[in-house]
Amino acid sequence: MAVPKRRTSRSNTRHRRAQWKAAPPDLVPIVLDGKPNLVPRRLIRAYQRGYLPPPS
C-alpha cells in the first residue's frame, strides 16, 4: 500500500478536492408503453424489465 512521505497541507487538500465535479447522468431515449422517455443509461434494463415505474 502506498504511504505518503509527508503530510499534505489543508490548503492543498481542499484545493485538490474542489476540482472534482459530479457529472449529470447521460439520458437515453427509450420507448415504454408506447411513449418515448429519457432515462439514465445505467437504468435502461431496470425500466424495460419493469423493476422501476415509468418516469412521469
PDB file of N, CA, C and O in Angstrom:
ATOM      1  N   MET A   1       0.838  -1.178   0.000  1.00  0.00           N
ATOM      2  CA  MET A   1       0.000   0.000   0.000  1.00  0.00           C
ATOM      3  C   MET A   1       0.884   1.242   0.000  1.00  0.00           C
ATOM      4  O   MET A   1       1.904   1.282   0.688  1.00  0.00           O
ATOM      5  N   ALA A   2       0.496   2.252  -0.769  1.00  0.00           N
ATOM      6  CA  ALA A   2       1.282   3.476  -0.852  1.00  0.00           C
ATOM      7  C   ALA A   2       1.140   4.290   0.430  1.00  0.00           C
ATOM      8  O   ALA A   2       0.046   4.429   0.977  1.00  0.00           O
ATOM      9  N   VAL A   3       2.261   4.824   0.896  1.00  0.00           N
ATOM     10  CA  VAL A   3       2.285   5.645   2.099  1.00  0.00           C
ATOM     11  C   VAL A   3       2.889   6.996   1.728  1.00  0.00           C
ATOM     12  O   VAL A   3       3.986   7.037   1.171  1.00  0.00           O
ATOM     13  N   PRO A   4       2.197   8.115   2.024  1.00  0.00           N
ATOM     14  CA  PRO A   4       2.763   9.413   1.675  1.00  0.00           C
ATOM     15  C   PRO A   4       4.027   9.713   2.471  1.00  0.00           C
ATOM     16  O   PRO A   4       4.128   9.356   3.645  1.00  0.00           O
ATOM     17  N   LYS A   5       4.988  10.368   1.831  1.00  0.00           N
ATOM     18  CA  LYS A   5       6.251  10.686   2.513  1.00  0.00           C
ATOM     19  C   LYS A   5       6.067  11.806   3.517  1.00  0.00           C
ATOM     20  O   LYS A   5       6.760  11.854   4.534  1.00  0.00           O
ATOM     21  N   ARG A   6       5.128  12.718   3.234  1.00  0.00           N
ATOM     22  CA  ARG A   6       4.908  13.814   4.168  1.00  0.00           C
ATOM     23  C   ARG A   6       3.428  14.204   4.149  1.00  0.00           C
ATOM     24  O   ARG A   6       2.678  13.862   3.236  1.00  0.00           O
ATOM     25  N   ARG A   7       3.053  14.920   5.176  1.00  0.00           N
ATOM     26  CA  ARG A   7       1.657  15.332   5.312  1.00  0.00           C
ATOM     27  C   ARG A   7       1.304  16.386   4.254  1.00  0.00           C
ATOM     28  O   ARG A   7       2.108  17.265   3.944  1.00  0.00           O
ATOM     29  N   THR A   8       0.084  16.278   3.707  1.00  0.00           N
ATOM     30  CA  THR A   8      -0.407  17.275   2.758  1.00  0.00           C
ATOM     31  C   THR A   8      -1.131  18.364   3.537  1.00  0.00           C
ATOM     32  O   THR A   8      -1.951  18.070   4.407  1.00  0.00           O
ATOM     33  N   SER A   9      -0.830  19.618   3.226  1.00  0.00           N
ATOM     34  CA  SER A   9      -1.442  20.728   3.949  1.00  0.00           C
ATOM     35  C   SER A   9      -2.946  20.771   3.695  1.00  0.00           C
ATOM     36  O   SER A   9      -3.434  20.244   2.695  1.00  0.00           O
ATOM     37  N   ARG A  10      -3.661  21.399   4.603  1.00  0.00           N
ATOM     38  CA  ARG A  10      -5.105  21.522   4.473  1.00  0.00           C
ATOM     39  C   ARG A  10      -5.455  22.321   3.217  1.00  0.00           C
ATOM     40  O   ARG A  10      -6.419  22.003   2.521  1.00  0.00           O
ATOM     41  N   SER A  11      -4.672  23.351   2.933  1.00  0.00           N
ATOM     42  CA  SER A  11      -4.926  24.175   1.749  1.00  0.00           C
ATOM     43  C   SER A  11      -4.796  23.347   0.468  1.00  0.00           C
ATOM     44  O   SER A  11      -5.651  23.432  -0.414  1.00  0.00           O
ATOM     45  N   ASN A  12      -3.743  22.559   0.365  1.00  0.00           N
ATOM     46  CA  ASN A  12      -3.552  21.737  -0.834  1.00  0.00           C
ATOM     47  C   ASN A  12      -4.635  20.679  -0.957  1.00  0.00           C
ATOM     48  O   ASN A  12      -5.111  20.409  -2.059  1.00  0.00           O
ATOM     49  N   THR A  13      -5.025  20.082   0.146  1.00  0.00           N
ATOM     50  CA  THR A  13      -6.061  19.055   0.124  1.00  0.00           C
ATOM     51  C   THR A  13      -7.374  19.638  -0.362  1.00  0.00           C
ATOM     52  O   THR A  13      -8.030  19.053  -1.224  1.00  0.00           O
ATOM     53  N   ARG A  14      -7.765  20.779   0.177  1.00  0.00           N
ATOM     54  CA  ARG A  14      -9.039  21.379  -0.208  1.00  0.00           C
ATOM     55  C   ARG A  14      -8.998  21.912  -1.632  1.00  0.00           C
ATOM     56  O   ARG A  14     -10.006  21.876  -2.338  1.00  0.00           O
ATOM     57  N   HIS A  15      -7.856  22.401  -2.053  1.00  0.00           N
ATOM     58  CA  HIS A  15      -7.732  22.876  -3.430  1.00  0.00           C
ATOM     59  C   HIS A  15      -7.897  21.716  -4.405  1.00  0.00           C
ATOM     60  O   HIS A  15      -8.539  21.866  -5.445  1.00  0.00           O
ATOM     61  N   ARG A  16      -7.330  20.574  -4.082  1.00  0.00           N
ATOM     62  CA  ARG A  16      -7.449  19.403  -4.945  1.00  0.00           C
ATOM     63  C   ARG A  16      -8.892  18.898  -4.962  1.00  0.00           C
ATOM     64  O   ARG A  16      -9.415  18.567  -6.026  1.00  0.00           O
ATOM     65  N   ARG A  17      -9.530  18.837  -3.818  1.00  0.00           N
ATOM     66  CA  ARG A  17     -10.902  18.323  -3.743  1.00  0.00           C
ATOM     67  C   ARG A  17     -11.886  19.241  -4.453  1.00  0.00           C
ATOM     68  O   ARG A  17     -12.911  18.779  -4.955  1.00  0.00           O
ATOM     69  N   ALA A  18     -11.590  20.526  -4.501  1.00  0.00           N
ATOM     70  CA  ALA A  18     -12.504  21.482  -5.116  1.00  0.00           C
ATOM     71  C   ALA A  18     -12.579  21.296  -6.626  1.00  0.00           C
ATOM     72  O   ALA A  18     -13.522  21.781  -7.251  1.00  0.00           O
ATOM     73  N   GLN A  19     -11.618  20.612  -7.224  1.00  0.00           N
ATOM     74  CA  GLN A  19     -11.590  20.428  -8.673  1.00  0.00           C
ATOM     75  C   GLN A  19     -12.553  19.340  -9.134  1.00  0.00           C
ATOM     76  O   GLN A  19     -12.902  19.287 -10.314  1.00  0.00           O
ATOM     77  N   TRP A  20     -12.989  18.465  -8.214  1.00  0.00           N
ATOM     78  CA  TRP A  20     -13.854  17.355  -8.597  1.00  0.00           C
ATOM     79  C   TRP A  20     -15.274  17.853  -8.773  1.00  0.00           C
ATOM     80  O   TRP A  20     -15.804  18.546  -7.904  1.00  0.00           O
ATOM     81  N   LYS A  21     -15.893  17.507  -9.887  1.00  0.00           N
ATOM     82  CA  LYS A  21     -17.268  17.904 -10.146  1.00  0.00           C
ATOM     83  C   LYS A  21     -18.084  16.662 -10.496  1.00  0.00           C
ATOM     84  O   LYS A  21     -17.619  15.796 -11.237  1.00  0.00           O
ATOM     85  N   ALA A  22     -19.272  16.581  -9.972  1.00  0.00           N
ATOM     86  CA  ALA A  22     -20.166  15.479 -10.318  1.00  0.00           C
ATOM     87  C   ALA A  22     -20.774  15.756 -11.690  1.00  0.00           C
ATOM     88  O   ALA A  22     -21.224  16.869 -11.962  1.00  0.00           O
ATOM     89  N   ALA A  23     -20.784  14.757 -12.536  1.00  0.00           N
ATOM     90  CA  ALA A  23     -21.354  14.922 -13.880  1.00  0.00           C
ATOM     91  C   ALA A  23     -22.792  14.420 -13.876  1.00  0.00           C
ATOM     92  O   ALA A  23     -23.080  13.384 -13.276  1.00  0.00           O
ATOM     93  N   PRO A  24     -23.698  15.136 -14.535  1.00  0.00           N
ATOM     94  CA  PRO A  24     -25.078  14.656 -14.600  1.00  0.00           C
ATOM     95  C   PRO A  24     -25.151  13.383 -15.431  1.00  0.00           C
ATOM     96  O   PRO A  24     -24.367  13.223 -16.366  1.00  0.00           O
ATOM     97  N   PRO A  25     -26.070  12.471 -15.117  1.00  0.00           N
ATOM     98  CA  PRO A  25     -26.165  11.229 -15.878  1.00  0.00           C
ATOM     99  C   PRO A  25     -26.620  11.503 -17.307  1.00  0.00           C
ATOM    100  O   PRO A  25     -27.466  12.366 -17.543  1.00  0.00           O
ATOM    101  N   ASP A  26     -26.051  10.761 -18.259  1.00  0.00           N
ATOM    102  CA  ASP A  26     -26.468  10.940 -19.641  1.00  0.00           C
ATOM    103  C   ASP A  26     -27.794  10.226 -19.850  1.00  0.00           C
ATOM    104  O   ASP A  26     -27.930   9.044 -19.535  1.00  0.00           O
ATOM    105  N   LEU A  27     -28.765  10.947 -20.382  1.00  0.00           N
ATOM    106  CA  LEU A  27     -30.113  10.414 -20.572  1.00  0.00           C
ATOM    107  C   LEU A  27     -30.250   9.852 -21.982  1.00  0.00           C
ATOM    108  O   LEU A  27     -29.810  10.457 -22.959  1.00  0.00           O
ATOM    109  N   VAL A  28     -30.876   8.672 -22.060  1.00  0.00           N
ATOM    110  CA  VAL A  28     -31.026   7.960 -23.324  1.00  0.00           C
ATOM    111  C   VAL A  28     -32.517   7.791 -23.601  1.00  0.00           C
ATOM    112  O   VAL A  28     -33.271   7.412 -22.705  1.00  0.00           O
ATOM    113  N   PRO A  29     -32.947   8.066 -24.820  1.00  0.00           N
ATOM    114  CA  PRO A  29     -34.374   7.883 -25.127  1.00  0.00           C
ATOM    115  C   PRO A  29     -34.721   6.405 -25.289  1.00  0.00           C
ATOM    116  O   PRO A  29     -34.050   5.686 -26.030  1.00  0.00           O
ATOM    117  N   ILE A  30     -35.764   5.952 -24.599  1.00  0.00           N
ATOM    118  CA  ILE A  30     -36.291   4.598 -24.775  1.00  0.00           C
ATOM    119  C   ILE A  30     -37.818   4.702 -24.849  1.00  0.00           C
ATOM    120  O   ILE A  30     -38.402   5.696 -24.417  1.00  0.00           O
ATOM    121  N   VAL A  31     -38.445   3.681 -25.394  1.00  0.00           N
ATOM    122  CA  VAL A  31     -39.898   3.665 -25.524  1.00  0.00           C
ATOM    123  C   VAL A  31     -40.471   2.706 -24.484  1.00  0.00           C
ATOM    124  O   VAL A  31     -40.136   1.521 -24.466  1.00  0.00           O
ATOM    125  N   LEU A  32     -41.336   3.230 -23.622  1.00  0.00           N
ATOM    126  CA  LEU A  32     -42.017   2.424 -22.601  1.00  0.00           C
ATOM    127  C   LEU A  32     -43.514   2.629 -22.769  1.00  0.00           C
ATOM    128  O   LEU A  32     -43.996   3.762 -22.755  1.00  0.00           O
ATOM    129  N   ASP A  33     -44.241   1.549 -22.925  1.00  0.00           N
ATOM    130  CA  ASP A  33     -45.700   1.607 -23.105  1.00  0.00           C
ATOM    131  C   ASP A  33     -46.088   2.516 -24.277  1.00  0.00           C
ATOM    132  O   ASP A  33     -47.108   3.203 -24.223  1.00  0.00           O
ATOM    133  N   GLY A  34     -45.278   2.513 -25.323  1.00  0.00           N
ATOM    134  CA  GLY A  34     -45.571   3.315 -26.499  1.00  0.00           C
ATOM    135  C   GLY A  34     -45.237   4.785 -26.379  1.00  0.00           C
ATOM    136  O   GLY A  34     -45.523   5.556 -27.295  1.00  0.00           O
ATOM    137  N   LYS A  35     -44.636   5.198 -25.265  1.00  0.00           N
ATOM    138  CA  LYS A  35     -44.288   6.599 -25.065  1.00  0.00           C
ATOM    139  C   LYS A  35     -42.771   6.733 -24.954  1.00  0.00           C
ATOM    140  O   LYS A  35     -42.138   5.955 -24.239  1.00  0.00           O
ATOM    141  N   PRO A  36     -42.180   7.699 -25.644  1.00  0.00           N
ATOM    142  CA  PRO A  36     -40.735   7.915 -25.505  1.00  0.00           C
ATOM    143  C   PRO A  36     -40.407   8.543 -24.151  1.00  0.00           C
ATOM    144  O   PRO A  36     -41.097   9.461 -23.708  1.00  0.00           O
ATOM    145  N   ASN A  37     -39.370   8.057 -23.501  1.00  0.00           N
ATOM    146  CA  ASN A  37     -38.923   8.572 -22.213  1.00  0.00           C
ATOM    147  C   ASN A  37     -37.415   8.725 -22.236  1.00  0.00           C
ATOM    148  O   ASN A  37     -36.722   8.006 -22.956  1.00  0.00           O
ATOM    149  N   LEU A  38     -36.904   9.667 -21.444  1.00  0.00           N
ATOM    150  CA  LEU A  38     -35.475   9.829 -21.265  1.00  0.00           C
ATOM    151  C   LEU A  38     -35.110   9.248 -19.901  1.00  0.00           C
ATOM    152  O   LEU A  38     -35.628   9.686 -18.874  1.00  0.00           O
ATOM    153  N   VAL A  39     -34.218   8.263 -19.897  1.00  0.00           N
ATOM    154  CA  VAL A  39     -33.808   7.622 -18.652  1.00  0.00           C
ATOM    155  C   VAL A  39     -32.285   7.528 -18.624  1.00  0.00           C
ATOM    156  O   VAL A  39     -31.653   7.525 -19.680  1.00  0.00           O
ATOM    157  N   PRO A  40     -31.678   7.451 -17.427  1.00  0.00           N
ATOM    158  CA  PRO A  40     -30.238   7.259 -17.350  1.00  0.00           C
ATOM    159  C   PRO A  40     -29.831   5.933 -18.000  1.00  0.00           C
ATOM    160  O   PRO A  40     -30.543   4.932 -17.912  1.00  0.00           O
ATOM    161  N   ARG A  41     -28.679   5.957 -18.646  1.00  0.00           N
ATOM    162  CA  ARG A  41     -28.222   4.788 -19.394  1.00  0.00           C
ATOM    163  C   ARG A  41     -28.127   3.538 -18.520  1.00  0.00           C
ATOM    164  O   ARG A  41     -28.462   2.443 -18.970  1.00  0.00           O
ATOM    165  N   ARG A  42     -27.675   3.691 -17.281  1.00  0.00           N
ATOM    166  CA  ARG A  42     -27.477   2.516 -16.439  1.00  0.00           C
ATOM    167  C   ARG A  42     -28.781   1.910 -15.923  1.00  0.00           C
ATOM    168  O   ARG A  42     -28.772   0.821 -15.349  1.00  0.00           O
ATOM    169  N   LEU A  43     -29.913   2.615 -16.125  1.00  0.00           N
ATOM    170  CA  LEU A  43     -31.195   2.109 -15.649  1.00  0.00           C
ATOM    171  C   LEU A  43     -32.107   1.616 -16.768  1.00  0.00           C
ATOM    172  O   LEU A  43     -33.268   1.289 -16.520  1.00  0.00           O
ATOM    173  N   ILE A  44     -31.594   1.559 -17.994  1.00  0.00           N
ATOM    174  CA  ILE A  44     -32.431   1.144 -19.122  1.00  0.00           C
ATOM    175  C   ILE A  44     -33.045  -0.229 -18.881  1.00  0.00           C
ATOM    176  O   ILE A  44     -34.254  -0.403 -19.036  1.00  0.00           O
ATOM    177  N   ARG A  45     -32.230  -1.198 -18.505  1.00  0.00           N
ATOM    178  CA  ARG A  45     -32.730  -2.567 -18.310  1.00  0.00           C
ATOM    179  C   ARG A  45     -33.749  -2.647 -17.186  1.00  0.00           C
ATOM    180  O   ARG A  45     -34.720  -3.398 -17.282  1.00  0.00           O
ATOM    181  N   ALA A  46     -33.539  -1.875 -16.113  1.00  0.00           N
ATOM    182  CA  ALA A  46     -34.484  -1.899 -14.995  1.00  0.00           C
ATOM    183  C   ALA A  46     -35.854  -1.391 -15.437  1.00  0.00           C
ATOM    184  O   ALA A  46     -36.876  -1.949 -15.038  1.00  0.00           O
ATOM    185  N   TYR A  47     -35.886  -0.333 -16.262  1.00  0.00           N
ATOM    186  CA  TYR A  47     -37.164   0.172 -16.767  1.00  0.00           C
ATOM    187  C   TYR A  47     -37.790  -0.827 -17.730  1.00  0.00           C
ATOM    188  O   TYR A  47     -39.000  -1.044 -17.683  1.00  0.00           O
ATOM    189  N   GLN A  48     -36.993  -1.440 -18.603  1.00  0.00           N
ATOM    190  CA  GLN A  48     -37.533  -2.373 -19.579  1.00  0.00           C
ATOM    191  C   GLN A  48     -38.103  -3.618 -18.908  1.00  0.00           C
ATOM    192  O   GLN A  48     -39.098  -4.169 -19.379  1.00  0.00           O
ATOM    193  N   ARG A  49     -37.495  -4.065 -17.829  1.00  0.00           N
ATOM    194  CA  ARG A  49     -37.961  -5.276 -17.156  1.00  0.00           C
ATOM    195  C   ARG A  49     -39.060  -4.999 -16.144  1.00  0.00           C
ATOM    196  O   ARG A  49     -39.624  -5.934 -15.575  1.00  0.00           O
ATOM    197  N   GLY A  50     -39.375  -3.728 -15.908  1.00  0.00           N
ATOM    198  CA  GLY A  50     -40.467  -3.374 -15.008  1.00  0.00           C
ATOM    199  C   GLY A  50     -40.091  -3.267 -13.554  1.00  0.00           C
ATOM    200  O   GLY A  50     -40.971  -3.226 -12.695  1.00  0.00           O
ATOM    201  N   TYR A  51     -38.789  -3.220 -13.245  1.00  0.00           N
ATOM    202  CA  TYR A  51     -38.368  -3.084 -11.860  1.00  0.00           C
ATOM    203  C   TYR A  51     -38.617  -1.672 -11.341  1.00  0.00           C
ATOM    204  O   TYR A  51     -38.789  -1.472 -10.138  1.00  0.00           O
ATOM    205  N   LEU A  52     -38.635  -0.686 -12.249  1.00  0.00           N
ATOM    206  CA  LEU A  52     -38.891   0.702 -11.879  1.00  0.00           C
ATOM    207  C   LEU A  52     -40.132   1.194 -12.620  1.00  0.00           C
ATOM    208  O   LEU A  52     -40.341   0.822 -13.775  1.00  0.00           O
ATOM    209  N   PRO A  53     -40.957   2.020 -11.982  1.00  0.00           N
ATOM    210  CA  PRO A  53     -42.118   2.559 -12.693  1.00  0.00           C
ATOM    211  C   PRO A  53     -41.663   3.530 -13.771  1.00  0.00           C
ATOM    212  O   PRO A  53     -40.625   4.171 -13.611  1.00  0.00           O
ATOM    213  N   PRO A  54     -42.400   3.659 -14.857  1.00  0.00           N
ATOM    214  CA  PRO A  54     -42.012   4.588 -15.918  1.00  0.00           C
ATOM    215  C   PRO A  54     -41.928   6.017 -15.396  1.00  0.00           C
ATOM    216  O   PRO A  54     -42.776   6.430 -14.605  1.00  0.00           O
ATOM    217  N   PRO A  55     -40.922   6.782 -15.822  1.00  0.00           N
ATOM    218  CA  PRO A  55     -40.805   8.158 -15.347  1.00  0.00           C
ATOM    219  C   PRO A  55     -41.961   9.011 -15.854  1.00  0.00           C
ATOM    220  O   PRO A  55     -42.472   8.795 -16.953  1.00  0.00           O
ATOM    221  N   SER A  56     -42.359   9.962 -15.057  1.00  0.00           N
ATOM    222  CA  SER A  56     -43.500  10.819 -15.432  1.00  0.00           C
ATOM    223  C   SER A  56     -43.055  11.973 -16.295  1.00  0.00           C
ATOM    224  O   SER A  56     -43.878  12.793 -16.702  1.00  0.00           O
TER     225      SER A  56
END
